[in-house]
Amino acid sequence: MQDKTHLVDEITGHRRMRRNRKADWTRRLVQENRLTVDDLIWPIFIVPGTGIVDPIAAMPGVNRMSVDKAVEAAKEAADLGIPAIATFPDIEMELRDETGSNSLVANNLINQTTAAIKKAVANIGIITDVALDPFTSHGHDGILRDGEIVNDETVDQVVKAAILQADAGADIIAPSEMMDGRIGAIRRGLDAAGHQSVGIMSYATKFSSGFYGPYREAINTKGLLKGDKNSYYINPANGTEAIRDAALDVEEGADMLMVKPGLAYIDICWRVKEAFGLPTFAYQVSGEYSQIKAAAMNGWIDGERIMMETLLAFKRAGCDGILTYFAPEVAKILAKR
């Protein structure tokens, strides 16, 4: 036995990686990355009405909530220590049109929600999106004219929407529509309107992905979408293009950068953080969430373990935080540790 040990030592140079893995206390002592409640942003879905908690079939455990219930959810999130929530509206079909004009209504659903949460829950951040897809009759993120998503006209509109969202109390504007020049335009618009302290979290690298399906069900755009979004979202094959896209957003004044979707693009998370050093976030999107939930419900995986492992992977890839529908569940688990 001693001879064999000697041979192993010769091969390994006396370096035995298992020494640091031998006990729970040593594993904890040398752990490189940790997930905390401070890393979590909770995306929630809002619907008109009162007293509504409407389960989303494609996203087990996730609900559409009326404003009053969203306020309750925000209170829960704050009590759990979750730093911020991100709101996404599912507005009435009769309010949707070709240009998404309801995005420019000061008391629209998203702004009502922001104002109500700000009034009731002082210690939580609110992140809002200015993309037009919840407001359009065609399901696209921008204005559709003659079969084309027009860039500059869309940017003009999202700037106006961003100002209204900031007026309602949004702390961070997170534009996801991927129009060229939007970050600089929104920054100038916010500053001119007196909202210099409102931040911009750019969806800097949003890919044309198949992982968004359950989300589109949640905001009722799945059956509306005409064509695809390939002319403005990034090709999943193009990592270098994604970094160039993020670089433009940095130049235009983004305060934070986001990679969407998350796990399938974890290499992009690393590259974005390494390239720019700005606070970097991943969006663990609906398809990722639903896959884990569905497999766990069928007994194929340990759902809690996989949930925590995927979130830790984002931290390992350099992310400062994660938008995840798991946020309340994760926060409760972390509180017990």
C-alpha positions as CSV (number, residue, x, y, z in Angstrom):
1,M,0.0,0.0,0.0
2,Q,2.8,2.4,0.9
3,D,4.5,1.7,-2.5
4,K,1.2,2.6,-4.3
5,T,0.8,5.8,-2.2
6,H,4.4,6.7,-3.1
7,L,3.6,6.2,-6.8
8,V,0.5,8.4,-6.5
9,D,2.5,11.1,-4.8
10,E,5.1,11.0,-7.5
11,I,2.4,11.4,-10.1
12,T,0.5,14.1,-8.3
13,G,3.5,16.0,-7.0
14,H,2.1,15.6,-3.5
15,R,-0.9,17.7,-4.6
16,R,-4.1,16.0,-3.5
17,M,-7.2,18.0,-4.4
18,R,-9.3,15.9,-2.1
19,R,-7.7,17.3,1.0
20,N,-9.8,20.4,0.7
21,R,-12.9,18.3,0.0
22,K,-12.6,15.9,3.0
23,A,-15.0,17.6,5.4
24,D,-18.0,19.9,5.3
25,W,-16.1,22.7,7.1
26,T,-13.2,22.6,4.6
27,R,-15.5,22.6,1.7
28,R,-17.3,25.7,3.1
29,L,-14.0,27.3,3.9
30,V,-12.7,27.1,0.3
31,Q,-15.9,27.7,-1.6
32,E,-15.3,30.2,-4.3
33,N,-18.8,31.5,-5.1
34,R,-21.9,31.9,-3.0
35,L,-25.5,32.6,-3.8
36,T,-27.3,35.0,-1.4
37,V,-30.6,36.7,-1.3
38,D,-28.9,39.9,-2.4
39,D,-28.4,38.3,-5.9
40,L,-32.1,37.9,-6.6
41,I,-34.5,39.9,-8.7
42,W,-38.1,38.6,-8.9
43,P,-40.0,39.0,-12.2
44,I,-43.8,39.2,-11.6
45,F,-46.8,39.4,-14.0
46,I,-49.6,41.9,-13.5
47,V,-53.2,41.9,-14.7
48,P,-56.1,44.4,-14.4
49,G,-58.7,44.0,-11.7
50,T,-58.5,43.3,-7.9
51,G,-58.1,40.2,-5.8
52,I,-56.7,38.2,-8.8
53,V,-54.1,35.5,-8.4
54,D,-54.2,33.6,-11.8
55,P,-51.9,30.5,-12.1
56,I,-50.0,30.3,-15.4
57,A,-50.3,26.8,-16.7
58,A,-46.9,26.8,-18.5
59,M,-45.1,28.1,-15.4
60,P,-46.1,26.0,-12.4
61,G,-46.0,28.1,-9.2
62,V,-46.1,31.4,-11.0
63,N,-49.2,33.6,-11.1
64,R,-50.6,36.7,-12.8
65,M,-51.5,39.1,-10.1
66,S,-53.8,42.2,-9.9
67,V,-52.1,45.3,-8.5
68,D,-53.3,44.8,-5.0
69,K,-51.9,41.2,-5.0
70,A,-48.7,42.5,-6.6
71,V,-48.3,44.9,-3.6
72,E,-48.7,41.9,-1.3
73,A,-46.1,40.0,-3.3
74,A,-43.7,43.0,-3.1
75,K,-44.1,43.1,0.7
76,E,-43.3,39.4,0.9
77,A,-40.2,39.9,-1.3
78,A,-39.0,42.8,0.8
79,D,-39.5,40.8,4.0
80,L,-37.5,38.0,2.5
81,G,-34.7,40.4,1.7
82,I,-35.1,40.3,-2.1
83,P,-33.6,43.6,-3.4
84,A,-35.8,44.2,-6.4
85,I,-38.8,43.1,-8.5
86,A,-39.3,43.4,-12.2
87,T,-42.9,43.9,-13.4
88,F,-44.4,42.7,-16.7
89,P,-48.1,43.6,-17.6
90,D,-50.7,41.4,-19.3
91,I,-53.1,44.2,-20.4
92,E,-56.6,43.8,-21.9
93,M,-56.6,42.8,-25.6
94,E,-58.8,45.8,-26.5
95,L,-56.0,48.2,-25.3
96,R,-53.5,46.6,-27.7
97,D,-52.9,48.2,-31.1
98,E,-50.4,48.4,-33.9
99,T,-48.2,51.0,-32.2
100,G,-48.6,49.9,-28.6
101,S,-50.1,53.2,-27.7
102,N,-51.1,52.2,-24.2
103,S,-47.4,52.3,-23.2
104,L,-47.8,56.1,-23.4
105,V,-50.7,56.2,-20.9
106,A,-49.5,57.7,-17.7
107,N,-51.7,55.5,-15.5
108,N,-51.4,52.3,-17.5
109,L,-51.2,48.9,-15.7
110,I,-47.4,48.9,-15.3
111,N,-47.3,52.4,-13.9
112,Q,-50.3,51.8,-11.6
113,T,-48.3,48.8,-10.2
114,T,-45.2,50.8,-9.7
115,A,-47.0,53.6,-7.9
116,A,-48.9,51.3,-5.7
117,I,-45.8,49.3,-4.7
118,K,-43.8,52.4,-4.1
119,K,-46.5,53.8,-1.8
120,A,-46.7,50.5,0.2
121,V,-43.2,49.1,0.2
122,A,-40.4,51.6,0.6
123,N,-37.5,49.2,0.7
124,I,-37.7,47.4,-2.6
125,G,-36.4,48.4,-6.0
126,I,-38.7,48.4,-9.0
127,I,-37.4,47.5,-12.5
128,T,-39.6,48.2,-15.5
129,D,-39.4,47.3,-19.2
130,V,-40.3,49.6,-22.0
131,A,-40.5,47.0,-24.8
132,L,-43.9,47.3,-26.6
133,D,-44.8,43.6,-26.9
134,P,-47.3,43.6,-24.0
135,F,-49.0,46.6,-25.7
136,T,-49.1,45.7,-29.4
137,S,-51.7,43.7,-31.3
138,H,-49.0,41.9,-33.3
139,G,-46.8,40.8,-30.4
140,H,-43.6,42.5,-31.5
141,D,-41.4,44.6,-29.3
142,G,-41.6,47.6,-31.6
143,I,-43.8,49.4,-34.0
144,L,-44.6,47.3,-37.1
145,R,-45.0,49.2,-40.4
146,D,-45.3,47.4,-43.8
147,G,-43.9,44.2,-42.3
148,E,-40.9,45.9,-40.7
149,I,-40.1,46.8,-37.1
150,V,-39.2,50.4,-37.5
151,N,-36.2,51.3,-35.3
152,D,-36.2,55.1,-34.7
153,E,-39.9,55.5,-34.3
154,T,-39.9,52.7,-31.8
155,V,-37.0,54.4,-29.9
156,D,-38.9,57.7,-29.7
157,Q,-41.8,55.9,-28.2
158,V,-39.9,53.8,-25.6
159,V,-38.2,57.0,-24.5
160,K,-41.5,58.6,-23.7
161,A,-42.7,55.4,-22.0
162,A,-39.5,55.3,-19.9
163,I,-40.1,58.8,-18.7
164,L,-43.7,57.9,-17.6
165,Q,-42.4,54.8,-15.8
166,A,-39.8,56.9,-14.0
167,D,-42.5,59.5,-13.2
168,A,-44.5,56.6,-11.6
169,G,-41.5,55.7,-9.4
170,A,-39.5,53.1,-11.3
171,D,-35.9,52.9,-10.0
172,I,-34.4,51.2,-13.1
173,I,-35.5,51.2,-16.7
174,A,-34.7,47.9,-18.4
175,P,-35.3,48.2,-22.1
176,S,-35.6,44.8,-23.8
177,E,-36.7,45.6,-27.3
178,M,-33.2,45.6,-28.8
179,M,-33.6,48.7,-31.0
180,D,-30.4,50.4,-32.0
181,G,-29.6,53.6,-30.1
182,R,-32.2,53.1,-27.4
183,I,-29.9,53.3,-24.4
184,G,-28.5,56.7,-25.3
185,A,-31.9,58.0,-26.2
186,I,-33.5,56.8,-23.0
187,R,-30.6,58.3,-20.9
188,R,-31.0,61.7,-22.6
189,G,-34.7,61.6,-22.1
190,L,-34.6,60.6,-18.5
191,D,-32.0,63.3,-17.7
192,A,-34.0,66.0,-19.5
193,A,-37.1,65.0,-17.5
194,G,-35.2,65.3,-14.2
195,H,-34.7,61.6,-13.6
196,Q,-30.9,61.6,-13.5
197,S,-30.9,59.1,-10.6
198,V,-33.0,56.5,-12.5
199,G,-30.7,53.7,-13.7
200,I,-30.7,51.8,-16.9
201,M,-30.2,48.0,-16.9
202,S,-29.7,47.2,-20.6
203,Y,-30.9,43.9,-22.0
204,A,-27.5,44.2,-23.7
205,T,-27.5,40.7,-25.3
206,K,-31.0,39.4,-25.9
207,F,-31.0,36.4,-28.1
208,S,-33.6,35.1,-30.5
209,S,-34.3,32.1,-28.4
210,G,-36.8,29.3,-28.1
211,F,-36.7,29.7,-24.3
212,Y,-39.3,32.5,-24.1
213,G,-42.4,30.4,-24.9
214,P,-44.0,30.3,-21.4
215,Y,-43.4,34.0,-20.9
216,R,-45.3,34.8,-24.0
217,E,-48.2,32.7,-22.6
218,A,-47.9,34.7,-19.4
219,I,-48.4,38.1,-21.1
220,N,-50.7,36.6,-23.8
221,T,-48.6,37.5,-26.8
222,K,-48.0,33.9,-28.0
223,G,-51.0,33.8,-30.3
224,L,-50.5,37.4,-31.5
225,L,-47.0,37.2,-32.8
226,K,-46.7,37.8,-36.6
227,G,-43.5,36.4,-37.9
228,D,-40.4,36.2,-35.7
229,K,-38.1,38.6,-33.9
230,N,-34.9,37.7,-35.8
231,S,-34.5,41.1,-37.3
232,Y,-33.8,42.7,-33.9
233,Y,-32.9,40.0,-31.4
234,I,-29.4,38.4,-31.6
235,N,-28.7,35.2,-33.5
236,P,-27.9,32.5,-30.9
237,A,-24.9,31.5,-32.9
238,N,-23.2,35.0,-32.6
239,G,-21.2,35.5,-29.4
240,T,-18.9,38.2,-30.8
241,E,-21.8,40.2,-32.2
242,A,-23.4,40.0,-28.7
243,I,-20.3,41.6,-27.2
244,R,-20.3,44.3,-29.8
245,D,-23.9,45.0,-29.0
246,A,-23.2,45.3,-25.3
247,A,-20.2,47.6,-26.0
248,L,-22.6,50.0,-27.7
249,D,-24.9,50.0,-24.7
250,V,-21.9,50.7,-22.4
251,E,-20.9,53.7,-24.6
252,E,-24.5,55.0,-24.6
253,G,-24.6,55.1,-20.8
254,A,-26.0,51.8,-19.5
255,D,-25.5,51.4,-15.8
256,M,-26.0,47.6,-15.7
257,L,-25.9,44.9,-18.4
258,M,-28.1,41.8,-18.8
259,V,-27.7,38.6,-20.7
260,K,-31.0,36.9,-21.8
261,P,-31.6,33.9,-21.7
262,G,-29.3,32.7,-19.0
263,L,-28.0,29.2,-18.8
264,A,-27.6,28.5,-22.5
265,Y,-25.7,31.7,-22.8
266,I,-23.5,31.5,-19.7
267,D,-20.4,31.9,-21.8
268,I,-21.8,35.4,-22.8
269,C,-22.3,36.2,-19.1
270,W,-18.6,35.6,-18.5
271,R,-17.5,37.5,-21.6
272,V,-19.7,40.5,-20.8
273,K,-18.4,40.7,-17.2
274,E,-14.8,40.3,-18.3
275,A,-15.0,42.8,-21.2
276,F,-16.8,45.7,-19.4
277,G,-16.7,45.2,-15.6
278,L,-20.1,46.7,-15.2
279,P,-22.7,45.0,-12.9
280,T,-23.8,42.1,-15.0
281,F,-27.1,40.1,-14.6
282,A,-28.6,37.0,-16.2
283,Y,-32.3,36.4,-16.8
284,Q,-33.2,32.8,-16.0
285,V,-36.1,33.0,-18.4
286,S,-39.5,31.2,-18.4
287,G,-38.4,28.2,-20.5
288,E,-35.5,27.5,-18.1
289,Y,-37.8,27.8,-15.1
290,S,-40.5,25.6,-16.6
291,Q,-38.1,22.9,-17.7
292,I,-36.8,22.5,-14.1
293,K,-40.3,22.6,-12.7
294,A,-41.7,20.1,-15.1
295,A,-38.8,17.6,-14.6
296,A,-39.0,18.0,-10.9
297,M,-42.8,17.4,-10.9
298,N,-42.2,14.2,-12.8
299,G,-39.6,13.0,-10.3
300,W,-36.9,13.0,-12.9
301,I,-34.6,15.5,-11.1
302,D,-34.2,16.9,-7.6
303,G,-35.8,20.2,-8.4
304,E,-34.4,22.2,-5.4
305,R,-30.9,21.0,-6.0
306,I,-31.0,21.8,-9.7
307,M,-32.6,25.2,-9.0
308,M,-29.8,26.2,-6.6
309,E,-27.1,24.7,-8.9
310,T,-28.2,26.7,-11.9
311,L,-28.3,29.9,-9.9
312,L,-24.8,29.3,-8.5
313,A,-23.6,28.7,-12.1
314,F,-24.5,32.3,-12.9
315,K,-22.5,33.5,-10.0
316,R,-19.5,31.4,-11.1
317,A,-19.9,32.9,-14.6
318,G,-19.4,36.4,-13.1
319,C,-23.0,37.6,-12.7
320,D,-23.7,40.0,-9.9
321,G,-27.4,38.9,-9.8
322,I,-30.1,36.9,-11.5
323,L,-33.6,37.6,-12.5
324,T,-35.4,34.4,-11.7
325,Y,-39.0,33.3,-11.0
326,F,-37.5,31.1,-8.3
327,A,-36.6,34.1,-6.2
328,P,-39.1,33.7,-3.3
329,E,-38.5,30.0,-3.1
330,V,-34.7,30.5,-3.1
331,A,-34.9,33.3,-0.6
332,K,-36.8,31.0,1.8
333,I,-34.3,28.3,1.4
334,L,-31.3,30.6,2.0
335,A,-33.0,32.1,5.1
336,K,-33.0,28.6,6.7
337,R,-29.3,28.0,6.1
